[in-house]
Amino acid sequence: MNTDQSLKIVGLLTFLVVLTTTFHSMDVASESMKASEALLQQFLDSSSSRFSSGGKSYHQTLQQQQSQKAICFVTASYALNETVMDPLPDMTSYKWPFKFFLFTNLKETQWATPGWEKVVTDFTYRRRITHSRYGKFLSWKYPRISNLCRSIFYIDSTIEPTKNLSLWEEATRQMEAMDGPGFMQYPHPKNRSGLPAEFRAIRRSRKDTYLNVNKSWTWMEKDPSWRPKMRIFLNTCLGYNPKSKTFQRVSQSFWERYSLELDSWRDQPLWSFNLNRHKVIPLNFPDTFHEIFKQANMSAYGHNGHTYRTDSEVNVQF
């Protein structure tokens, strides 16, 4: 109720009270007086009804606002052309409120991506992988996404989410809880004991160079928050509330180091290290990975055993 409405109500109440008092003092016919009193009571009853239903109206408005927002999925892919991209699954069979965004450097005329709305970027980072990590962790910064999406789930391009809407709504509700961290992840399934074990696994599988891994390890060990044993989280998928101040703070802090491109391009160690530094533990997804996701297209790139031997293999070439 705005100020004008309040003034009108006060004025009408004053008029009715004065009118009723006048009737009494003038000893006007009881029918007129009763009519005035009845009109006053009717107005009060109506106002009371409107005020008492305010909570219900607010709840209905909140539900309407939520129904107008999407449950969004984000992925990222950057390369010279389509032939060296991980093939994206076709998402045209997904209906509202599901919405899919792709961060990429390739325009629609260069790469058809059915079911995906493209966010074409023009960053100046040296590494292709740095370009792709922006959409992964900082998509909440894009007004189109933050305004449309009730929740955001980053997924690697090789996995596809279930169409079970109730599951995604439950995950979204958990991330909207005021007393929670506002984001969710799976603990790493290999249950590594900490960052040293994670770094050794990266070197062993040749997912980054020894030099880059050692630089990251050395830098982290010098930080006062360093703990050899800390939880490692799986970054294949990551859900977050775009309005969560906790997630915004943690992801921005992560990006301030990662985007410098000074050491390892693997985001999993730095992300887990950053969560420990901020003393934040993410929620877990409401069901197992294999119940929520299925394997989509696999290719000769990305998750199919591709290894890196030099920085030149991940440097920008587009």
LOVEX-969628 format. One line per 3 residues: number of its first residue (from 0); their letters; for each residue x, y, z of C-alpha. Coordinates in nm, 3 decimals, always signed. Each point is the difference from the previous one (the first is absolute). Layout:
% LOVEX-969628
NUM = A = X Y Z  ...
END
This chain:
% LOVEX-969628
0 = MNT = +0.000 +0.000 +0.000  +0.155 +0.333 -0.102  -0.019 +0.341 +0.171
3 = DQS = -0.287 +0.134 -0.215  -0.215 -0.302 +0.079  +0.071 +0.036 +0.373
6 = LKI = -0.103 +0.368 -0.002  -0.324 -0.082 -0.181  -0.086 -0.269 +0.256
9 = VGL = +0.071 +0.232 +0.293  -0.216 +0.270 -0.159  -0.291 -0.236 -0.058
12 = LTF = +0.017 -0.136 +0.355  +0.001 +0.356 +0.141  -0.303 +0.094 -0.212
15 = LVV = -0.198 -0.308 +0.110  +0.080 +0.054 +0.366  -0.104 +0.368 -0.018
18 = LTT = -0.314 -0.094 -0.188  -0.094 -0.261 +0.258  +0.059 +0.242 +0.287
21 = TFH = -0.212 +0.264 -0.173  -0.286 -0.243 -0.043  +0.008 -0.075 +0.372
24 = SMD = +0.012 +0.363 +0.102  -0.281 +0.100 -0.233  -0.208 -0.302 +0.098
27 = VAS = -0.052 -0.084 -0.366  -0.204 -0.303 -0.084  +0.158 -0.318 +0.126
30 = ESM = -0.008 -0.149 -0.349  +0.243 +0.263 -0.131  +0.231 -0.044 +0.296
33 = KAS = -0.004 -0.376 -0.035  +0.076 +0.031 -0.369  +0.301 +0.218 +0.073
36 = EAL = +0.130 -0.237 +0.267  -0.055 -0.297 -0.230  +0.197 +0.173 -0.275
39 = LQQ = +0.285 +0.069 +0.243  +0.005 -0.362 +0.122  -0.008 -0.132 -0.356
42 = FLD = +0.300 +0.212 -0.089  +0.192 -0.112 +0.309  -0.078 -0.365 -0.069
45 = SSS = +0.118 +0.038 -0.359  +0.324 +0.168 +0.108  +0.062 -0.267 +0.262
48 = SRF = -0.048 -0.270 -0.260  +0.251 +0.163 -0.232  +0.258 +0.035 +0.277
51 = SSG = -0.048 -0.357 +0.127  +0.050 -0.142 -0.348  +0.321 +0.194 -0.050
54 = GKS = +0.222 -0.297 +0.088  -0.181 -0.220 -0.249  +0.025 +0.265 -0.272
57 = YHQ = +0.373 +0.041 +0.064  +0.049 -0.376 -0.017  -0.190 -0.018 -0.328
60 = TLQ = +0.209 +0.285 -0.141  +0.320 -0.179 +0.099  -0.118 -0.319 -0.171
63 = QQQ = -0.085 +0.195 -0.314  +0.345 +0.160 -0.004  +0.167 -0.339 +0.038
66 = SQK = -0.212 -0.153 -0.276  +0.119 +0.273 -0.235  +0.366 -0.083 +0.061
69 = AIC = +0.197 -0.280 -0.161  +0.212 -0.284 +0.128  +0.310 +0.062 -0.208
72 = FVT = +0.286 -0.216 -0.119  +0.325 +0.150 -0.117  +0.296 -0.145 -0.185
75 = ASY = +0.294 +0.148 -0.188  +0.201 -0.092 -0.307  +0.273 +0.201 -0.174
78 = ALN = +0.204 -0.100 -0.303  +0.113 +0.105 -0.345  -0.303 -0.161 -0.167
81 = ETV = -0.278 -0.254 +0.046  +0.205 -0.299 -0.112  +0.210 +0.006 +0.317
84 = MDP = -0.287 +0.063 +0.242  -0.148 -0.258 +0.233  -0.336 -0.083 -0.166
87 = LPD = -0.290 +0.151 +0.194  -0.318 -0.199 +0.069  -0.317 +0.129 -0.166
90 = MTS = -0.214 +0.161 +0.274  -0.308 +0.091 -0.208  -0.207 -0.272 +0.172
93 = YKW = +0.029 +0.176 +0.338  -0.296 +0.223 +0.084  -0.043 +0.301 +0.230
96 = PFK = +0.121 +0.065 +0.267  +0.320 -0.165 -0.130  +0.232 +0.241 -0.181
99 = FFL = +0.347 -0.061 -0.147  +0.283 +0.249 -0.053  +0.327 -0.054 -0.186
102 = FTN = +0.302 +0.226 +0.052  +0.212 -0.008 -0.314  +0.200 +0.203 -0.249
105 = LKE = -0.187 -0.144 -0.301  -0.305 +0.180 -0.134  -0.318 -0.173 -0.119
108 = TQW = +0.115 +0.010 -0.362  +0.318 -0.185 +0.100  -0.154 -0.267 +0.223
111 = ATP = -0.359 -0.119 +0.026  -0.095 -0.097 +0.358  -0.368 -0.111 +0.017
114 = GWE = -0.165 +0.082 +0.331  +0.285 +0.220 +0.124  -0.002 +0.378 +0.023
117 = KVV = +0.348 +0.126 -0.076  +0.194 +0.251 +0.205  +0.272 +0.104 -0.243
120 = TDF = +0.297 +0.153 +0.181  +0.311 +0.179 -0.111  +0.245 -0.039 +0.288
123 = TYR = +0.373 +0.062 -0.028  +0.128 -0.286 +0.216  +0.296 -0.195 -0.131
126 = RRI = -0.139 -0.346 +0.066  -0.314 -0.140 -0.160  -0.083 -0.182 +0.321
129 = THS = -0.005 +0.331 +0.192  -0.265 +0.129 -0.241  -0.218 -0.302 +0.073
132 = RYG = +0.036 +0.025 +0.377  -0.151 +0.348 +0.006  -0.345 -0.133 -0.095
135 = KFL = +0.044 -0.287 +0.243  +0.054 +0.210 +0.312  -0.115 +0.353 -0.087
138 = SWK = -0.310 -0.037 -0.217  -0.192 +0.168 +0.284  +0.161 +0.328 -0.112
141 = YPR = -0.195 +0.004 -0.327  -0.330 +0.194 +0.050  -0.186 -0.216 -0.255
144 = ISN = +0.086 -0.311 +0.204  -0.025 +0.142 +0.353  -0.340 +0.158 -0.074
147 = LCR = -0.149 -0.302 -0.179  +0.140 -0.287 +0.205  -0.124 -0.107 +0.340
150 = SIF = +0.293 -0.241 +0.017  +0.305 -0.078 -0.215  +0.159 -0.340 -0.054
153 = YID = +0.331 -0.015 -0.179  +0.048 -0.330 -0.188  +0.286 -0.124 -0.213
156 = STI = -0.107 -0.036 -0.362  +0.035 -0.377 +0.022  -0.286 -0.047 +0.248
159 = EPT = -0.375 +0.053 -0.025  -0.240 +0.075 +0.292  -0.308 -0.200 +0.087
162 = KNL = -0.339 +0.145 -0.094  -0.131 -0.070 +0.351  -0.123 +0.351 +0.082
165 = SLW = -0.083 -0.075 +0.365  +0.362 -0.094 +0.062  +0.132 +0.328 -0.141
168 = EEA = -0.263 +0.198 +0.190  +0.109 -0.169 +0.322  +0.365 +0.080 -0.071
171 = TRQ = -0.100 +0.360 -0.075  -0.196 +0.034 +0.326  +0.297 -0.126 +0.197
174 = MEA = +0.227 +0.259 -0.160  -0.252 +0.276 +0.071  +0.002 -0.071 +0.375
177 = MDG = +0.112 +0.314 +0.184  +0.222 -0.191 +0.244  +0.182 -0.207 -0.265
180 = PGF = +0.306 +0.057 -0.221  -0.213 +0.045 -0.314  +0.179 -0.258 -0.216
183 = MQY = +0.049 -0.376 -0.030  +0.257 -0.252 -0.122  +0.094 -0.364 +0.030
186 = PHP = +0.306 -0.100 +0.204  +0.259 -0.147 -0.235  -0.091 -0.368 -0.055
189 = KNR = +0.362 -0.116 +0.033  +0.005 +0.135 +0.354  +0.352 +0.136 -0.022
192 = SGL = +0.154 +0.092 +0.332  +0.080 +0.358 -0.092  +0.170 +0.235 -0.243
195 = PAE = +0.338 -0.180 -0.017  -0.180 -0.315 -0.115  -0.202 +0.205 -0.250
198 = FRA = +0.313 +0.164 -0.143  +0.178 -0.336 -0.031  -0.302 -0.143 -0.185
201 = IRR = +0.005 +0.294 -0.245  +0.369 -0.051 -0.073  -0.039 -0.376 -0.029
204 = SRK = -0.286 +0.029 -0.251  +0.178 +0.287 -0.181  -0.295 +0.237 +0.026
207 = DTY = +0.241 +0.289 +0.051  +0.374 +0.057 -0.015  +0.229 -0.078 +0.292
210 = LNV = +0.113 +0.361 +0.005  -0.353 +0.141 +0.029  -0.103 -0.249 +0.267
213 = NKS = +0.312 +0.069 +0.208  -0.060 +0.376 -0.023  -0.354 -0.040 +0.134
216 = WTW = +0.112 -0.235 +0.275  +0.275 +0.238 +0.112  -0.230 +0.302 -0.001
219 = MEK = -0.270 -0.175 +0.204  +0.246 -0.133 +0.259  +0.106 +0.358 +0.077
222 = DPS = -0.357 +0.104 +0.085  -0.084 +0.000 +0.375  -0.318 -0.197 -0.071
225 = WRP = +0.192 -0.290 -0.163  -0.097 -0.344 +0.127  +0.140 -0.309 -0.173
228 = KMR = -0.317 -0.191 +0.083  -0.314 +0.168 -0.122  -0.311 -0.110 -0.187
231 = IFL = +0.024 -0.008 -0.379  -0.320 +0.070 -0.192  -0.104 -0.113 -0.347
234 = NTC = -0.021 +0.289 -0.246  -0.168 -0.193 -0.282  -0.328 +0.150 +0.121
237 = LGY = -0.068 +0.289 +0.232  -0.331 +0.152 +0.109  -0.047 +0.347 +0.146
240 = NPK = -0.252 +0.266 +0.085  +0.096 +0.304 -0.212  -0.105 +0.229 +0.287
243 = SKT = +0.211 -0.179 +0.263  +0.245 +0.247 +0.153  +0.211 -0.289 +0.129
246 = FQR = +0.040 -0.155 -0.343  +0.065 +0.337 -0.160  +0.275 +0.072 +0.253
249 = VSQ = +0.166 -0.341 -0.032  -0.017 -0.016 -0.380  +0.133 +0.354 -0.040
252 = SFW = +0.288 -0.080 +0.235  +0.077 -0.313 -0.202  -0.004 +0.197 -0.324
255 = ERY = +0.237 +0.268 +0.126  +0.274 -0.265 +0.019  -0.099 -0.237 -0.277
258 = SLE = -0.034 +0.271 -0.268  +0.362 +0.108 +0.053  +0.105 -0.318 -0.185
261 = LDS = +0.315 -0.029 +0.210  -0.009 -0.371 +0.078  -0.229 -0.302 -0.045
264 = WRD = -0.299 +0.030 -0.230  -0.178 -0.278 +0.189  -0.280 +0.169 +0.195
267 = QPL = -0.076 -0.283 +0.244  +0.300 +0.046 +0.234  -0.031 +0.378 +0.021
270 = WSF = -0.377 -0.015 +0.049  +0.029 -0.249 +0.287  +0.285 +0.199 +0.151
273 = NLN = -0.209 +0.318 -0.022  -0.301 -0.162 +0.169  +0.225 -0.107 +0.286
276 = RHK = +0.150 +0.349 +0.023  -0.349 +0.154 +0.027  -0.117 -0.276 +0.236
279 = VIP = -0.296 -0.085 -0.224  -0.139 -0.349 -0.060  -0.244 -0.042 -0.292
282 = LNF = -0.327 -0.187 +0.021  -0.019 -0.342 -0.158  -0.229 -0.071 -0.295
285 = PDT = -0.333 -0.159 +0.104  +0.078 -0.326 -0.183  +0.295 -0.197 -0.138
288 = FHE = +0.189 +0.116 -0.305  -0.128 -0.285 -0.217  -0.360 +0.065 +0.099
291 = IFK = +0.025 +0.368 -0.095  +0.229 -0.009 -0.303  +0.063 -0.229 -0.292
294 = QAN = +0.295 -0.015 -0.233  -0.061 +0.197 -0.317  +0.236 +0.025 -0.295
297 = MSA = +0.362 -0.097 +0.044  +0.273 +0.106 -0.239  +0.370 -0.003 -0.054
300 = YGH = +0.025 +0.311 +0.215  -0.060 +0.098 +0.359  -0.089 -0.303 +0.211
303 = NGH = +0.106 -0.276 -0.232  +0.356 -0.034 +0.120  +0.139 +0.314 -0.162
306 = TYR = +0.330 +0.104 +0.159  +0.203 +0.317 -0.008  +0.377 +0.021 -0.033
309 = TDS = +0.067 +0.371 -0.051  -0.170 +0.332 +0.058  -0.032 +0.046 -0.376
312 = EVN = -0.270 -0.268 -0.012  -0.238 +0.206 +0.209  +0.096 +0.344 -0.127
315 = VQF = -0.257 +0.198 -0.195  +0.005 -0.063 -0.374  -0.319 +0.167 -0.123
END
